[in-house]
């Protein structure tokens, strides 16, 4: 008998019919002898509907009251799923975050979990019940309802699994696992049987949308085995784990991530003096703009060209700040480019294999794709290229690292 925490997102519980399907799936696991805790999101579109209602009253709703309102979406789902389970002869009980006592800090709309009281859940499991918990919500020390922000239900699922020392946390979604890259770009992309937390964090931060970064960080911190599964298709999914299997068969690269939402800024002819990087990036940081990749080149005339990337939504604001900085420090010019994209290869196998970056650069060179910027870490290499070459680059790299070989799946 295993203890499993299952999390179902908004599309998985988007209609009464789908909630009935989820109940059938949970029933099968329960009949197999497993103890089950289910975490659910609000029905698809419900949270947005509630936020829209609030904004009809106020453009900037009071955060505390907004949390009281949007938390009701999950309350509907837990009740409906519990009813569906009981109808099928499966004893079940629903709990809000407050009833479980998922204690958070008081940062409304983006609270962080501090502690979970697992006594009530354990007592119900011992009595043979399936416990259905509202995701995305908790309560602070003053009894105020709080919500966890984007990806909050995933975080609730992982946090409960950690508190209960569950054997596995299963995240049910609209894909059947984590793929080597987006199958819409590379039809030959393969589902990974297993990936490490470290690789998944990189993939998520670099553009892969399968899991929220926060939930993966939480799972890695508490070593909670995560499995990504399709809500309505059978299959083994992808296991995300701490283990790095040492094997001759282990691939060097696990996946290719990409991001179209990048923009590049360059300030040219900057006096090459100590502290110049801070003079450029300090005002950018003060404007609450996150910088991603950075390249600095010193010219023969004792000036420097300084290039960095930001999210495309921040481009105009960053450009204004940089032009102001340029006039203050006597730089020659500021130029920008919004037609770029970032492509990254990710894999723990890089640690034990030389020449991975050069293999990447060779594959891009064969397609006459120019590399504008490069960034590396222990398990990833990222490059900035022209956006129009993005899909060609992803396909070329996928082939170069043998990720679309028929033998890739199930190695």
C-alpha positions in Angstrom: 0.0 0.0 0.0 1.3 3.4 -1.0 0.3 6.9 0.0 -0.2 9.0 -3.1 -1.1 12.7 -3.4 -2.9 13.4 -6.7 -3.3 16.9 -8.0 -5.9 17.8 -10.7 -5.8 21.2 -12.4 -8.6 23.4 -13.7 -9.0 21.7 -17.1 -9.1 18.2 -15.4 -12.1 19.4 -13.3 -13.5 21.9 -15.8 -17.0 20.3 -16.1 -19.2 18.0 -14.0 -18.5 15.2 -16.5 -14.8 15.6 -16.0 -15.1 15.6 -12.2 -17.0 12.3 -12.6 -14.0 11.0 -14.7 -11.6 12.1 -12.0 -13.7 10.3 -9.4 -13.5 7.1 -11.5 -9.7 7.4 -11.7 -9.4 8.0 -7.9 -11.7 5.1 -7.2 -9.4 2.7 -9.2 -6.4 3.8 -7.2 -8.3 3.3 -3.9 -9.4 -0.1 -5.0 -5.8 -1.0 -5.7 -5.1 -0.5 -1.9 -3.5 2.9 -2.0 -4.2 5.7 0.4 -5.2 8.8 -1.6 -5.1 12.5 -1.0 -6.5 14.6 -3.9 -5.7 18.3 -4.4 -7.9 20.2 -6.9 -7.9 23.5 -8.6 -11.0 25.6 -9.3 -12.9 24.6 -12.4 -11.3 25.9 -15.6 -12.0 29.6 -16.0 -13.6 30.1 -12.6 -10.7 32.0 -10.9 -10.6 34.4 -13.8 -14.4 34.9 -13.6 -14.1 35.7 -9.9 -11.3 38.2 -10.5 -13.3 39.9 -13.3 -16.2 40.2 -10.9 -13.9 41.8 -8.3 -12.5 44.3 -10.8 -16.0 45.4 -11.7 -16.2 46.7 -8.2 -12.6 48.0 -8.0 -9.7 48.1 -10.4 -7.3 47.4 -7.5 -9.3 45.0 -5.2 -8.1 44.9 -1.6 -5.8 41.8 -1.5 -7.4 40.3 1.6 -10.9 40.5 0.2 -9.7 39.2 -3.2 -8.3 36.1 -1.5 -11.6 35.5 0.3 -13.4 35.6 -3.0 -11.1 33.6 -5.3 -10.6 30.8 -2.8 -14.3 29.9 -3.2 -13.5 28.4 -6.6 -11.7 25.4 -5.1 -14.4 25.0 -2.4 -16.9 24.2 -5.1 -14.6 21.6 -6.7 -13.7 19.7 -3.5 -17.4 19.4 -2.6 -18.3 18.2 -6.1 -15.5 15.6 -6.3 -16.3 14.3 -2.8 -19.9 13.9 -3.8 -18.9 12.0 -6.9 -16.7 9.7 -4.9 -19.3 9.0 -2.2 -21.8 8.3 -5.0 -19.4 5.6 -6.2 -19.2 4.0 -2.7 -15.8 5.6 -1.9 -15.8 7.3 1.5 -14.5 10.8 1.0 -14.2 14.1 2.9 -13.4 17.6 1.6 -11.3 20.2 3.3 -10.5 23.8 2.6 -6.9 25.0 3.2 -8.2 26.6 6.5 -9.8 23.3 7.7 -6.6 21.3 7.0 -4.7 24.2 8.6 -2.3 24.9 5.8 -0.5 27.8 7.6 1.0 30.5 5.4 2.5 33.9 5.8 0.3 37.0 5.4 1.3 38.0 1.8 -2.1 38.0 0.3 -2.4 36.8 -3.4 1.2 35.3 -3.2 1.4 33.6 0.2 4.1 31.0 1.1 3.3 27.9 3.0 5.0 27.7 6.5 3.5 24.6 8.0 0.8 21.9 7.5 -1.1 20.2 10.2 -1.4 16.6 8.9 -3.2 15.1 11.9 -6.7 15.4 10.5 -5.7 14.0 7.1 -3.9 11.0 8.7 -6.9 10.2 10.9 -9.2 10.2 7.8 -6.8 8.0 5.8 -6.6 5.6 8.7 -10.4 5.5 8.7 -10.3 4.5 5.0 -11.4 7.8 3.5 -10.1 9.7 0.5 -9.2 13.2 1.5 -10.0 16.0 -1.0 -8.1 19.2 -0.3 -8.6 22.6 -1.9 -5.4 23.7 -3.7 -4.1 27.3 -4.0 -5.2 28.4 -0.5 -4.2 28.5 3.1 -4.7 30.6 6.2 -2.4 32.9 8.1 -1.8 33.1 11.9 -4.6 35.6 12.2 -7.2 33.3 10.6 -7.2 35.2 7.3 -7.7 33.2 4.1 -4.7 33.5 1.8 -3.9 32.3 -1.7 -0.6 31.1 -3.0 -0.4 32.8 -6.4 0.3 31.4 -9.8 0.8 27.6 -9.7 -0.5 27.5 -6.2 -2.4 24.2 -6.5 0.8 22.4 -7.7 2.6 23.8 -4.7 -0.3 22.7 -2.4 0.0 19.1 -3.8 3.8 19.0 -3.3 3.6 20.5 0.2 1.0 18.0 1.3 3.1 15.2 -0.1 6.1 16.4 1.8 4.2 16.8 5.1 2.6 13.4 4.7 5.9 11.8 3.5 3.9 10.4 0.5 5.4 7.8 -1.8 4.6 10.0 -4.8 3.0 13.2 -5.8 1.1 12.9 -9.1 0.4 16.0 -11.1 -2.4 15.4 -13.6 -2.5 17.7 -16.6 -3.3 18.0 -20.3 0.0 16.4 -21.4 1.1 12.8 -20.8 4.5 13.8 -19.4 7.6 15.9 -19.9 9.0 15.9 -23.5 12.4 16.4 -24.9 11.0 19.6 -26.4 7.6 20.9 -27.5 6.0 18.3 -29.8 4.3 21.1 -31.7 7.7 22.3 -32.9 9.3 18.9 -33.2 6.8 16.1 -33.9 9.6 13.5 -33.2 9.9 14.8 -29.6 9.8 11.9 -27.1 8.3 11.6 -23.7 11.0 11.2 -21.0 10.5 8.4 -18.5 12.6 10.2 -15.9 14.2 13.6 -15.4 16.0 15.1 -12.4 14.6 18.0 -10.3 17.6 20.0 -11.4 16.9 19.5 -15.1 13.2 20.1 -14.7 13.9 23.4 -12.9 16.1 24.5 -15.8 13.6 23.4 -18.3 10.8 25.3 -16.5 12.8 28.5 -16.1 13.9 28.4 -19.7 10.4 28.2 -21.2 8.9 24.7 -20.6 5.4 25.2 -19.3 4.6 21.7 -18.0 5.2 22.5 -14.3 5.4 25.7 -12.2 8.9 26.4 -11.0 7.8 26.9 -7.4 6.4 23.4 -7.1 9.5 21.8 -8.6 11.7 23.8 -6.2 9.5 22.6 -3.3 9.7 19.0 -4.4 13.4 19.1 -4.8 13.9 20.7 -1.4 11.9 18.0 0.3 12.8 15.2 -2.1 9.2 14.5 -3.1 9.0 12.2 -6.2 6.9 14.0 -8.7 5.1 12.3 -11.6 3.5 14.2 -14.5 0.5 12.3 -16.0 -2.3 12.9 -18.4 -5.7 13.4 -16.7 -7.7 11.2 -19.2 -5.1 8.9 -20.9 -3.4 5.9 -19.3 0.3 5.9 -19.3 3.4 6.0 -17.0 4.0 9.7 -17.4 7.4 11.2 -16.4 9.0 10.8 -13.0 10.9 13.8 -11.6 13.3 12.7 -9.0 16.6 13.4 -7.2 18.4 10.4 -8.6 21.0 10.8 -11.3 21.4 7.3 -12.6 25.1 6.7 -13.5 24.8 4.7 -16.7 26.5 4.5 -20.1 23.1 4.7 -21.6 22.2 8.0 -19.9 21.7 10.8 -22.5 24.0 13.8 -22.4 21.0 16.1 -23.1 17.6 15.5 -21.6 15.7 18.3 -23.4 15.7 21.5 -25.4 13.8 24.5 -24.0 13.1 27.8 -25.8 11.6 31.2 -25.1 10.2 33.6 -27.6 9.6 36.3 -25.0 13.1 37.9 -25.1 14.4 41.3 -26.1 17.9 42.5 -26.4 19.4 45.9 -25.5 22.9 47.2 -26.2 24.6 50.3 -24.9 27.7 51.1 -27.0 30.8 53.3 -26.4 30.6 53.2 -22.6 33.8 54.4 -20.8 35.6 51.3 -19.6 36.0 52.2 -15.9 35.3 50.3 -12.7 31.7 50.2 -11.7 30.3 50.7 -15.1 28.2 47.5 -15.0 26.4 48.7 -11.9 25.9 52.2 -13.5 24.1 50.4 -16.4 22.2 47.7 -14.5 21.5 49.5 -11.2 18.8 51.7 -12.8 17.3 48.7 -14.6 17.0 46.8 -11.3 15.6 49.9 -9.6 12.9 49.9 -12.3 12.0 46.3 -11.2 13.1 44.8 -14.6 14.7 41.4 -14.5 17.9 40.9 -16.6 18.6 37.5 -18.1 21.8 37.1 -20.2 24.7 39.6 -20.1 27.6 40.1 -22.5 30.3 42.8 -22.2 33.0 43.5 -24.9 35.9 45.9 -24.4 36.9 47.7 -27.6 40.4 48.9 -28.6 39.6 52.5 -27.8 39.0 51.8 -24.1 35.3 51.8 -24.4 33.0 48.9 -23.8 29.8 47.6 -25.4 27.3 46.2 -22.9 24.5 43.9 -24.0 21.7 42.2 -21.9 18.3 40.6 -22.4 15.0 41.3 -20.7 11.5 40.0 -21.0 9.9 41.4 -24.1 7.1 43.0 -22.0 9.8 45.1 -20.2 11.6 46.2 -23.4 10.1 49.7 -23.8 10.6 50.5 -20.1 14.1 49.2 -20.2 14.9 51.1 -23.3 13.8 54.4 -21.7 15.9 53.7 -18.6 19.0 52.8 -20.7 18.7 55.9 -22.9 18.7 58.0 -19.7 21.7 56.2 -18.4 23.6 56.6 -21.7 23.2 60.4 -21.6 24.4 60.4 -18.0 27.6 58.3 -18.5 28.5 59.6 -22.0 27.8 56.4 -23.9 27.8 56.6 -27.7 24.4 55.0 -28.5 21.7 52.6 -27.4 20.2 50.0 -29.7 17.6 47.3 -29.2 16.1 44.2 -30.8 12.8 42.5 -30.1 13.1 39.9 -32.8 15.3 37.4 -30.8 14.7 34.1 -29.1 16.6 32.0 -26.6 17.3 28.3 -27.2 18.8 26.1 -24.4 20.0 22.5 -24.1 19.6 21.0 -20.7 21.1 17.8 -19.2 23.0 16.6 -16.1 25.0 14.4 -18.5 26.9 17.6 -19.5 28.9 17.3 -16.2 30.6 14.2 -17.5 30.9 14.9 -21.2 33.2 17.3 -22.9 32.4 19.1 -26.1 28.7 19.6 -25.6 28.7 23.3 -26.3 30.8 22.9 -29.5 28.4 20.2 -30.7 25.6 22.6 -30.2 27.4 25.4 -32.0 28.3 23.1 -34.9 24.6 22.0 -35.4 23.6 25.7 -35.5 26.4 26.6 -37.9 25.3 23.9 -40.3 22.0 25.6 -40.6 23.7 29.0 -41.0 22.2 30.3 -37.7 24.2 33.1 -36.1 24.7 33.0 -32.3 24.3 36.5 -30.8 24.9 35.6 -27.1 25.9 32.6 -25.0 25.2 31.7 -21.4 26.3 28.5 -19.7 25.9 26.6 -16.4 26.8 23.2 -15.2 23.9 21.5 -16.9 22.7 24.0 -19.6 23.9 26.0 -22.5 21.7 28.9 -23.8 22.1 30.9 -26.9 20.3 34.0 -28.3 19.5 33.8 -32.0 17.2 35.6 -34.5 13.6 34.7 -33.7 12.8 33.6 -37.3 15.3 30.7 -36.9 13.9 29.5 -33.6 12.0 26.4 -34.8 14.8 25.4 -37.3 17.3 25.7 -34.4 15.2 23.5 -32.1 14.8 20.8 -34.8 18.5 20.9 -35.7 19.6 20.5 -32.0 17.0 17.8 -31.3 18.5 15.8 -34.2 22.1 16.6 -33.4 21.7 15.3 -29.8 19.8 12.2 -31.0 16.7 13.1 -29.0 14.3 12.2 -31.9 15.8 8.7 -32.3 13.2 6.0 -32.1 15.2 4.3 -29.3 15.1 7.4 -27.1 11.9 6.7 -25.3 12.2 4.0 -22.6 16.0 3.9 -22.5 
